[in-house]
Amino acid sequence: MKLNRTLLRAIEILELLSKTKEGYTLAQLSSLLDSPKSSVFDIVKTLVYKNMIVEDNQSGITKYKIGLQTFLIGSSYLNDIDIVNIAKQDLIDLANKMQATTFMAILDDDMVTYLYKYESEKTIITTANIGSRRSVHSAALGKVMLAFGSDEDLKRAIQKTEFVAYTEYTITSVEKYLDELKEVRKLGYAKSDREDTLQQIAAAAPIRDHDGTVIAAISCVGFYESQINLDDLGVIVKEVADRISSKLGYAPCNEVRK
């Protein structure tokens, strides 16, 4: 069977970039692929043009990272992967119970990236959709994943995040944000009280795999004007997240201490 060598090389580049958050320079890709820089350059520039990968020049050195378009193409498979299937009914039930919107998200390139969304009939209309991305500093999902993630992930995310004030309630200082994360660890859930928009409140809790690693998070978003108590909502969301985590094999006694 004859294979297209250029297409194979493009796939190899995407596979390499999917396994690193730091990205690779053109020279590094050329070395890893044992291929001339000129050949790799043409493929990389084509992938950049199609938004399959992105150029990152923040460090002064051009590095290439996996792009959102690659995620969006891959997300067409999400309805068949275990974590979404396992969590879907719980998220639907939670949204309908609270007359709200529920989400599942992961951290990707230190951004909240949405994998799943369900809106109840009487929910607030949200702008976040599957595949869209949000800053970690204002989203309850971002807070909870960083609070229970690694110190390395937290440090990198803090350095990359612009603490933009979306409303008067948005956290805009690193010190206050770190204090907030301490509270999140104590409670087991995170809150966003009109930090993204003045109409929305949200609570989020972590999803853990069998060894206790946080692999995703879920949230419930509702109207600020509603009668929902945000801490009561946080407790409910945590209970749902714990139930989903248990379906993934997580039990507190099995957690790996890092």
C-alpha positions as CSV (number, residue, x, y, z in Angstrom):
1,M,0.0,0.0,0.0
2,K,1.4,3.4,-1.0
3,L,1.3,6.0,1.7
4,N,1.5,9.8,1.3
5,R,4.7,10.8,3.0
6,T,3.8,14.4,3.5
7,L,0.5,13.6,5.1
8,L,2.2,11.1,7.4
9,R,4.7,13.7,8.4
10,A,1.9,16.2,9.1
11,I,0.2,13.6,11.4
12,E,3.5,12.9,13.1
13,I,3.9,16.7,13.8
14,L,0.4,16.9,15.3
15,E,1.0,13.8,17.4
16,L,4.3,15.3,18.8
17,L,2.6,18.7,19.6
18,S,-0.4,17.0,21.2
19,K,2.0,15.5,23.9
20,T,3.6,18.8,25.0
21,K,2.2,22.0,26.6
22,E,5.5,23.9,25.9
23,G,5.5,23.3,22.2
24,Y,8.5,22.8,19.9
25,T,10.6,25.0,17.7
26,L,11.1,24.3,14.0
27,A,14.6,23.0,14.8
28,Q,13.3,20.7,17.5
29,L,10.6,19.3,15.2
30,S,13.1,18.7,12.5
31,S,15.4,16.8,14.9
32,L,12.6,14.7,16.4
33,L,11.4,13.8,13.0
34,D,14.8,13.4,11.5
35,S,13.7,15.4,8.6
36,P,15.1,18.6,6.8
37,K,14.0,21.9,8.3
38,S,12.8,23.0,4.9
39,S,10.5,20.1,4.6
40,V,9.1,20.5,8.1
41,F,8.7,24.2,7.6
42,D,6.3,23.8,4.6
43,I,4.1,21.4,6.5
44,V,4.1,23.5,9.7
45,K,3.2,26.7,7.8
46,T,0.3,24.8,6.1
47,L,-0.9,23.5,9.5
48,V,-0.7,27.1,10.9
49,Y,-2.7,28.4,8.0
50,K,-5.5,25.9,8.7
51,N,-5.3,26.7,12.5
52,M,-4.4,23.1,13.3
53,I,-1.3,24.4,15.1
54,V,-0.4,27.9,16.4
55,E,2.7,29.9,16.6
56,D,3.8,31.1,20.1
57,N,6.3,33.9,20.2
58,Q,5.9,35.0,23.9
59,S,9.3,33.7,24.9
60,G,11.0,35.5,22.0
61,I,11.5,32.1,20.3
62,T,8.9,30.8,17.9
63,K,7.4,27.6,19.1
64,Y,4.5,25.6,17.7
65,K,1.7,24.2,19.7
66,I,-1.5,22.3,19.0
67,G,-4.3,24.5,17.7
68,L,-8.0,24.8,18.5
69,Q,-9.0,23.5,15.1
70,T,-7.3,20.2,15.8
71,F,-9.3,20.1,19.0
72,L,-12.6,20.9,17.3
73,I,-12.0,18.1,14.7
74,G,-11.2,15.7,17.5
75,S,-14.2,16.8,19.5
76,S,-16.5,15.2,17.0
77,Y,-15.4,12.0,18.7
78,L,-16.2,13.3,22.2
79,N,-19.7,11.9,22.4
80,D,-18.1,8.4,22.1
81,I,-15.4,8.7,24.8
82,D,-16.0,7.3,28.3
83,I,-15.7,10.5,30.4
84,V,-18.4,12.4,28.5
85,N,-20.7,9.3,28.2
86,I,-20.3,8.6,31.9
87,A,-21.0,12.1,33.0
88,K,-23.7,13.1,30.5
89,Q,-26.8,11.8,32.3
90,D,-25.7,13.3,35.6
91,L,-25.1,16.7,34.0
92,I,-28.5,16.5,32.3
93,D,-30.2,15.7,35.5
94,L,-28.4,18.4,37.4
95,A,-29.3,21.1,34.8
96,N,-32.9,20.1,34.8
97,K,-33.0,20.0,38.6
98,M,-31.5,23.5,39.0
99,Q,-33.1,24.9,35.8
100,A,-29.6,25.9,34.7
101,T,-26.8,25.0,32.3
102,T,-24.2,22.4,33.0
103,F,-20.7,22.1,31.5
104,M,-17.8,19.7,31.5
105,A,-14.4,21.2,30.7
106,I,-10.6,20.5,30.7
107,L,-7.5,22.6,30.9
108,D,-5.9,23.0,27.5
109,D,-2.9,25.3,27.1
110,D,-3.9,26.8,30.5
111,M,-7.3,27.8,29.2
112,V,-10.7,26.4,30.2
113,T,-11.8,24.4,27.2
114,Y,-15.4,23.1,27.1
115,L,-16.1,19.5,26.2
116,Y,-19.9,19.2,26.9
117,K,-22.8,21.5,27.5
118,Y,-26.4,20.9,28.4
119,E,-29.1,23.6,28.8
120,S,-32.4,23.1,30.6
121,E,-35.5,24.6,29.2
122,K,-35.5,27.5,31.7
123,T,-31.8,28.2,31.8
124,I,-29.8,31.3,31.3
125,I,-28.4,31.7,27.8
126,T,-24.6,31.3,28.0
127,T,-22.1,32.2,25.3
128,A,-19.8,29.3,26.0
129,N,-20.1,26.3,23.6
130,I,-18.4,23.1,23.0
131,G,-14.8,23.8,22.0
132,S,-14.8,27.4,23.2
133,R,-12.2,28.6,25.7
134,R,-12.2,30.9,28.7
135,S,-9.6,32.3,31.1
136,V,-8.9,30.4,34.2
137,H,-9.2,33.4,36.5
138,S,-12.9,34.3,36.2
139,A,-14.4,30.8,35.5
140,A,-15.3,28.5,38.4
141,L,-14.1,25.6,36.2
142,G,-10.6,27.2,35.9
143,K,-10.4,27.9,39.6
144,V,-11.3,24.3,40.6
145,M,-8.9,22.6,38.1
146,L,-6.0,24.8,39.2
147,A,-6.8,24.5,42.9
148,F,-6.6,20.7,42.7
149,G,-4.0,20.4,40.0
150,S,-0.2,20.4,40.2
151,D,1.9,23.3,41.5
152,E,3.7,23.4,38.1
153,D,0.4,23.8,36.3
154,L,-0.7,26.5,38.7
155,K,2.6,28.5,38.4
156,R,2.5,28.3,34.6
157,A,-1.1,29.3,34.3
158,I,-0.6,32.3,36.7
159,Q,2.3,33.5,34.6
160,K,0.3,33.3,31.3
161,T,-3.0,34.7,32.6
162,E,-4.0,38.3,32.1
163,F,-6.2,39.1,35.0
164,V,-8.7,41.2,33.0
165,A,-11.7,42.7,34.8
166,Y,-14.8,41.5,33.0
167,T,-17.0,42.9,35.7
168,E,-16.5,44.8,39.0
169,Y,-16.4,41.4,40.7
170,T,-13.7,39.8,38.7
171,I,-10.5,38.9,40.6
172,T,-7.7,41.0,39.1
173,S,-4.7,40.3,41.4
174,V,-2.6,37.1,41.7
175,E,-2.6,37.4,45.5
176,K,-6.4,37.5,45.8
177,Y,-6.7,34.6,43.2
178,L,-4.3,32.4,45.2
179,D,-6.3,33.1,48.4
180,E,-9.4,32.1,46.5
181,L,-7.8,28.8,45.5
182,K,-7.1,28.1,49.1
183,E,-10.7,28.5,49.9
184,V,-11.6,26.2,47.0
185,R,-9.4,23.5,48.4
186,K,-11.1,23.8,51.7
187,L,-14.6,23.7,50.3
188,G,-14.0,21.1,47.5
189,Y,-15.8,23.3,45.0
190,A,-15.2,26.7,43.3
191,K,-17.6,29.6,42.8
192,S,-17.9,32.4,40.3
193,D,-20.2,35.2,41.5
194,R,-20.8,37.6,38.6
195,E,-17.2,37.4,37.6
196,D,-17.7,36.7,33.9
197,T,-21.0,38.6,33.5
198,L,-23.3,40.4,35.9
199,Q,-26.1,38.0,35.1
200,Q,-24.3,34.7,35.9
201,I,-23.3,32.7,38.9
202,A,-21.6,29.3,38.8
203,A,-20.2,26.5,40.9
204,A,-17.7,23.9,39.8
205,A,-16.1,20.7,41.1
206,P,-13.3,18.5,40.0
207,I,-13.6,15.1,38.2
208,R,-10.9,12.6,39.2
209,D,-9.6,9.4,37.6
210,H,-8.9,6.2,39.5
211,D,-5.7,7.5,41.1
212,G,-7.1,10.9,42.1
213,T,-5.7,13.0,39.3
214,V,-8.0,15.8,38.3
215,I,-8.7,15.2,34.6
216,A,-11.7,17.5,34.1
217,A,-14.3,19.6,36.0
218,I,-18.1,20.2,35.8
219,S,-20.0,23.3,36.5
220,C,-23.6,24.6,36.9
221,V,-24.4,28.1,35.7
222,G,-27.5,30.0,36.7
223,F,-29.1,33.5,36.9
224,Y,-27.7,35.8,39.6
225,E,-31.3,37.0,40.3
226,S,-32.5,33.4,41.1
227,Q,-33.0,32.1,44.6
228,I,-30.0,29.8,44.3
229,N,-27.6,30.0,47.2
230,L,-24.1,29.7,45.6
231,D,-22.7,27.6,48.4
232,D,-25.6,25.2,48.4
233,L,-25.1,24.9,44.6
234,G,-21.4,24.2,45.2
235,V,-22.3,21.3,47.5
236,I,-24.7,19.9,45.0
237,V,-22.2,20.1,42.1
238,K,-19.5,18.5,44.3
239,E,-21.8,15.6,45.0
240,V,-22.4,15.1,41.3
241,A,-18.7,15.4,40.5
242,D,-17.9,12.8,43.2
243,R,-20.5,10.5,41.7
244,I,-19.0,10.8,38.3
245,S,-15.4,10.3,39.6
246,S,-16.5,7.1,41.4
247,K,-17.8,5.8,38.1
248,L,-14.3,6.4,36.7
249,G,-12.8,4.3,39.5
250,Y,-11.9,7.0,42.0
251,A,-12.1,6.4,45.7
252,P,-10.3,8.7,48.2
253,C,-8.4,5.7,49.7
254,N,-6.9,5.0,46.3
255,E,-5.6,8.6,45.7
256,V,-2.0,8.9,44.8
257,R,-0.3,11.5,47.0
258,K,1.8,13.8,44.9
